[in-house]
Amino acid sequence: MHRTHSPQGRSRSTRTTAASVIALVAALATATGSEAGTSTQTDVMTWLDDVSGAMKIDTTSECASGTPTSVAYRNDRLVVRTATDPLVIGPQVDAILDAMYGPAAHIAGIETINFKAPPGQPDAAPLLSVNLTPRPGGHDVVTLARAMRAAHGEPSAPDYALTPSRPYSHYFPNGAPEPYAGSLVTRANRTPVTAPVPNAPLGTGVTMFVYDTGLAPKGANELPNTTLFESVDDERPNADKAGDPKMVDYPAAGHGKAIAGVITAVAPGTTIEMVRVNNRTGLLTDVDAARRITQSFFAISSLQNLPDLLVMSFGTTVCDIALNDASAFLEPLGTQGVVEMVDRFDPVKPRGMLVVASAGNMASERPHYPAAFEPVFSIGALDGTRDADGSPWSSPSKTGPVAEFSNTGGWVDAYAVGQELPTNHVIGGLRFQFNGPLVNGRATVDGTSFSAPLTAGHIAEIMSSTGLTARAARDELLSTGTEPLPQCGTSAQVDGVAIVLQSFAADIDDPATTVPNHC
């Protein structure tokens, strides 16, 4: 499949002279400069800046060279993924911060997050969340992470904020969800007589965990195949915090429910468990995601009950591993550990296990994590509104132009339709912008956030129809694909495969029929 990865030193040296640490920090600080001011950008980045005083919006080339993309991360937390004892890591971090700011009590505490291992296998390296004491302007966490890697060989990174979209686009790349008054449809196709469960709804027997915003209250007949993993995974999209009783509290409200609706439309027999990873403000960081995903794994007592597919429609662009080095990155170590955990469980779980993740909506080739990790199935978006069949779910030619907002690059495996998809959404008559229209249970949505679960639905379709494992079904799905068309207005061909139904009533492996003029 894809991808390039940054090297990760594994030296476990625990001693560095004070002089060498001070020299190293001075060099890094000179290179990276002082704390950048809060960005004035709108939508996602402004919201992140408003929702947490610990959030830094980094627009500097010293963080991410060669790109105007903003990167958001906590300025009061360092993330280290290591088997080294926290009692060793703490003094190492403290010494670097002493060199940066002068002697003080810099560390408020260290949380350890363990990644569950299959029976008989050793544990993967745990995640250490090093919580730093507050200071005016926050800590220069990027310099700190680089210094930990350089001085001690410890994989270190900021605790990134995880969102699906580019800075100016809120969580949805073409603006807020639009109310949808039509009827929602699901595929009526059935599994073949040779399937593990014959003549059943597509997806039957497949369990999918959606790690997202959780699930808002639902009616008795709405998404009957979808449940909360635990009671804490309920979504509370509105508490009148904005002074408008109909205004949602955070831009991603309904995001998880919309994802579940897309899966249900494509593979209605799939069992969907909703796991809320963001906190009640809507904020989600790499550590938050790692904590909640590992908790869900530890809550399950048998291999059989673990999910077959994990859907993650969030992510982040990251800072360079060294100043102005766009060839290697300070990857988010929490979701990296989750991906490694899933990779270990795949060969021992009866139906296998696979992460399907959105490639991001930043119109960039720069890697977006966790989608860019091996062996995550990374999904970009096609504009399914550009052909003549009148359905955003399908294309007679089984392809389409890459959506204007979609990330691209060699790390993106496949593309599926992801524009104007009608799906379930928040109920109660809520709005996503002041004086905007009310959304009440149904909306059209855009983004790789929805092309990823749509693709996961097709994997579930193949698994339920053939009995293949998750990764074998992924490979089978790729074999059904065609070439994605360039973005409208361009001629640049993109890598990857277009995964599209020929019609909403077709099977995923049906051949293409016509090639309409898409643009």
N, C-alpha and C positions, 0 to 999 in steps of 0.2 A: 504494500500500500504506500503510505506517504512518509514524509517528514524528515526534517533535520532537527537535531537536539543539541542543547548546550552541554558541554562537558561538566561533570560534577566531581570535583576532587573529593577523595574520601580519607584524606590524611586526618589522623586523630591527635595531632600534636596539641598539648594542653599548656605549653609554656611559650610565651613570647616576651621578650624583654620590653620594659616600659619604653625605652628609647625607640625600639623598632615600631611599636604600636603608634607612638606619637608621630613618628616620621610618616608612617603609612596613612594615618588619618589626615595629617596635614596635606599630603599629596592628593588624597581623594577629595578633601574639602576644597582645596584650591581648584581642582578640576570641576567640581560640581557646583560650586558657588553657594550662596546663602539660600535660605528658605524662600521659595517662590510665593508670591502673593496669591490669594484666592482668585481663581479665574472668574471672569464675568460672563462666561458662556452660559447659554440657556439650557433649559430642560434637564436632562439627566445629571449633568455635572453641577448645575446650580442647585438642583434638588439634593444631591448628595452633600454638597457643602452646607446646605441649610439644615439637613436632618441630623447631622452629627458634627460637633465642633472638633472631633478628632480626625475628620476626613481632610486629606490634602488633595487638591486638584493640581496635578503636576503637568504643566504644558511645556516644560523646558526640553531642549534638545539633549541636555545632560542626562535626562531620564531615558528618552527614546529618540535616538538619532534618526534623521532622515524622514521624519513623519510629523505632521502637525497634530497628531492624535493626542488628546488628553488621557492621562492615566490617573486613576483615583486609588488612594490607599490610606490606611490609618497611619497617623503620625505618632501613635503611642504604642505600637506593637511591632515586634520583629518575629518572623516565623523562621524556625530552624527545623530541618528534617534530618534526624541523626539518631544513632544508637548511643551516642555519648551521654553520660549521666548529666541531668540538669544541674547537679551540683558543680560540674565542670563548666558547663555552658554559661551559667550565670556569671561567674567571675570573668570569663572571657569577654562577654558582652559589657560588663561593668567597666573593665579596663579600657575598652575602646571608647565608651562614653565618657570616661574620665578624661581621656585625651582630647575628646571633642569639646567638652563643656566644663571641665574641671571636676575635682572630686565631689561626689554627692551620692545619695542613695537613689540610683537610677532605675532599679528594677522593683516593680510592685508585686510581681509573682510570675510563676511559670506554670502554665497548664500543659499537661501531656495528653495527646490524643493518639490512641492506639488503633492500628489497622488490623482488623481481624484476619487471621490466617486459616486456611482450610485445615481439617484434621491431619495431624502428622507433619505439617509444614512449619518452619520457623516463622516468627512474626517478622513483618516488614519493619523498616525503620520507622519509629513513631514521629509524630509532629509535636514540636515544642512551640507553644505560643508564649513568647516572652513579652509580658505586659510591662510597659515602661511608665514611670511616674510622670505626671503631667509637667510640662514646662511651657512658658510663653512661646507661642509659635510652633510648638510641637518639636519632635525629633526629626533629624535628617535620616530617615530610615533607609533610604537608598544607599547613602554613604556607609551607614552601619552594616548593611547586608553585604556590600562589596568588601568592606574591611574584614568581616567574619570569614568570608570565603578566602580572601587573600592571606590573612594571618593564620587561620586555623584549618582551612580546607573544609569548613562546614557549609553544606548547602543552606543558604539563607536567602530570604526574600521579604519584601513588604507583605502585609496582609491586604491584598487588593480588594476593592469593591468589585462585585460581579454584576454586570448588566448585559443585556443583549445588544445594545445599540450604540451608535455614534453619538458624540456630545450634543448635537443640535436636534436630536430626533426623539427625545423622551424614550420610553421603552419600546415604542412602536415606530418603525422608521418612516412611515408616511403620515404620522400624526396620530391623534387619539383614535381609539376604536369607534367605528361608526355604527349607530343602531341599525339592526336588521329586522325587517318586518315580515320577511318571508318564512316559509316552513323549512326547518332543518331536515336534511335527508341523510340516510345512512345506506351503505351498499347492501343490496339484498343477495349478493352472491353467497354461495354455500361451499363448504369444504367438499371435496370429491368423495366418492364411495370408498376410495383407497386410503383416506385420511385416518389418523389415529382416532378421531371422533367424526364419523361420516355425516354428511349432510347437516353440518352445524354452521352457525355464523362464523365468518372469518375471524381468526384470532382465538378461537375456543381452545382452552388448555394453556394459553400463554399468559404469564403474569408480567406486568409492566409497572415499575415504580416511577412516578413523576416527581422529581425533586424540584420544587418551585414555591409558589405562594400559598400552597394548600388549597382547600376547597371551601368556598362560601356555601351557605345554606342552599339546599336544592329541594325541588319539589319531588313528590313521591315517584313520579314517572320520568324524571329527568336523569340522564346518565345512570341507569340502574346498575351498570357494570362497574361503577366508580365509587370507592369508599375512602375514608380517611384511614391512614395507617394507624394513627393513635388520635385520641381526642384533642391533643394539643395541635394537631395539624389543620385545625379549622382556620379559615381566613375571615378576618373582620375588616372589610374594605372601607368602612365609613363609621366615624364616631363624631362627626360634626366638628372636627378639629380646625377646619379651615373657615368656620363661621358660616358655612353653607350646608344645611342638613342633607343636601343631595350631592355634595362634592366628595369624591373619593379621597382617602387620606394619603395615598401614595400612587405614583404613576403606573405601577405594575399590578394594581388591583385587578383581579379577574384573570390574570395571566395564566395561572395554573389550570383554572377551569376551562379556559379557551383551548389549552393544549389537550385536555382530556376530551373535549368535544371533537377536536380534529381526529384524535385516535379512534374515537367511537364511530365517526363517520366512515373511516377507512376500514377498520377491523372491529366491528361492533361486538364480537364475542370475546375480546380481550378483557382480562381482569386488570383493572387499573387501581393501584394504591397511590394515594396522594400524600406526599411527605413535605411539610412546610419546612424550608430551610432558612428563609429570611426571618428577621425579627419583626416585632409588631409595628415598627415604624416603616417597614418595607425594606430596610437596609439589609443587604446580603454581602458578606465578605468571604474570602477563601477559607478562613478559619471557621466561620459559621457553617459553611457548606460541609467541610470535613467533619465537624463535630456531629451534625445532625445525620449525615449519611452513615457514619460509623455507628451511631446510636441505633439506627434502624437495622443495621446488620447484626449488632449484638443482641437485639431484641428477638431475633429469629432463631429458633432452636434446631432447625433441620435444614439440610442442603436443599431438599425438595421445595421448601417454602421460600427460599430466597428468590428474588426476581430473576426472570430471564433477560429482561431488557431494562436498562436504566436510562431515562430521558433527562437531559440536562440542557435546558434552553437559557443558559446564562454563560457569562464568561468575561474575559478581560484581555486587552492588550497589555503588555508588560514592559518594564524598563530593561535596558540593556544590561548584560552581566558585567560589563565594564564600560567606562566612558566612551561614547561614540563607537560602539562595537555592535552593529546591527546584525551580526552573524550569530550571536548567542544571547540568551535571555535569562533574566531573573524570573524563572517560571513560578507560578503559584504552587507552592509545595503541598498545600492541603489537598487540592483536587488531584495533584500528581499522586499522592498517596492513595487516594480513592481509586484512581485508575489502576494502580499497581495491585491493589486489593482485589478488584474485579478480575484482573488478568490472572491472578492466582487461583481464583475460584472457578474460572471458566472450564478448565479441563476435568475438574472433579464433580461438577454439578451435572445432573442428568441431561438437562436441556441446554447446558452452557450458559454463558452470561456475557453481555455486551453493553457498552455505553454508547448511546447515540446522542450527539451533541450538536447544537446549532453553531454554525461557523461565524455568526456575528453579522451585524448590519452596518459596518463602518466603511463599506466601499473601499476596502484596503486589501493588500496582499500580505500585510504583516500578520503573523500568527496570532490567533485568538484562542485562549485556553479556557476550558479543558479540551476544546475541539481539536487543537493542534497536537495533543499528546498521542503517541502510539499507545495502543491500537484502537483509540476511539474512532467511531464511524462519524466523520465530520460532514455536515450537510449544509450546503448553501441554498439559495432560493432562486427559483425561476419566476418570471412574470407570466403566469398562466392566463392573463386577461388578453393576451395579444393574438389569439387565434379565433376562428369563427364558430367554435362549437358552443359558445355561450356559457361554458362551465369553467369556473376558476380551478376546479379539481383535476382537470384533464386536458389533453391535447390529442387530436387525431394522429398527429405525427410523432407523439410520445417524446416531444422535446419542446423547448421554448427558449427565448432569450434569458440570459442571466439577469436577475432583477438589478435595477440601478443601485440599490443599497447593499446588495450582498457582497460579503467578503469573497475573495477568490484567492487562488494560489495553489501550489503543488501540495499543500497540506489539506486541501478540501477534497474529499473523496467523491462526493456526489451532490447533485442538485435536484430539488423537488419543488413543485409549485408552492409559492408562499406569498401570494398577493390576493387580497379581497376574499379570503376564505370565510364563509359564513359559519359561525360556530356558537356554542354556548358561552355565556358571559355573565357578568354580575347581574343579580336581580335586585329589585327594590327601587328602580328608577333613579340611577346614579349618573352623574356626569363626570367627565374627565378634563374639562376645561371650563373656566368661569363663563357663565351664560351659554354654555354649550348644550347640545342635545342630550336627552336622557337615554341611557342604555338600560334596558330592562330584560335581562336574560339572554339576549341574542345580539351579536355584533359581527361585523366583518373585521378581520385583523390581517396585518401584514407582518412579514419578517421571517428570518431563518428560525425564530422561535417556534414557528408552526410547520415549516418544511421539515424540521428534524423529527417531530412526533409523527407527521404524516409518513415519513420514511420508516420510522419504527413500526407504524401500523402495517406497512407492506411486509416488513420482516416477520411480524406476527402472522400475517396472512400466509406466508410461505411455510412458517413453522407448523401452523395448524393444518395446512394442506398436505404436507409431506413428512412431518415428523423430524425434519432436520433440526440440528442445534442452532443456536442463535447466530454463531459466526458462519456456519455453513449456509444458513438462510441468507445472511448478508451477501456472501459470495454469489449465491444463486440470483439474488436481486440485482447485483451489479451486472451479471451476465445478460439480464433482460434490458439493460439501459441502452441509450443512444447518445449521440454527441450533443452536448448543450450548445445552443446558439449564442453568438456574441451578444453582449449587451446592446440594446438598440442605440443606434448612432455611432457604434464602433465596429471595427472589423477584427478586433483582437480575439482569437480563439482562447478559451480557457480549458485548463486540464479538468479531468473528472468526467463523470457520467451523469446524464439526465435520467432521473427515475420518475416516470410519469405514466399514469393510466391512459390508454388510448381513448376510453370513455369511462364514465363513472360506473357503468355496469360491467365493464370488462375485467378480466383477470390481469394481474400485473405482467404476465408473460405473453399477453396477446400482442400480435405484431402491429406495427404502425400502418396507417392506411393512406393518409394524404399529407402533403407538406404545404400548409397554407403560408401565406405571406405574413410573418409574425409582426413585423414592424411597419 
